[in-house]
């Protein structure tokens, strides 16, 4: 299952950071 975890890490992390920042901005 973890054959290529580093392949989607950058994309997932970037998307997560953007989504979290956007959500926090709305909540605040």
N, C-alpha and C positions, 0 to 999 in steps of 0.2 A: 504493500500500500504506500509505503514511503520511499518509492523508487526515485522520485524526482521532486522532493519537497522544496528545493531551492529554485525550481522552475517557476512556481506560481507565487513564491514568497513576495517578491517586489511588487507584483500587481496587486495581490491581496492586501499587503501592508499599505500601499498607496491608497487603494480604494477605501480601506478601513479608516485610515487617518482622515481622508477627505470627508467621508460620511460622518465620522465622529465630530469633526470640527464643525460641519454644517449643522448637525443636530444640536450641538452645544450652543452654537450661535443663535439658533431658533429658540431654544429653551431659555437662554439668557435675555 
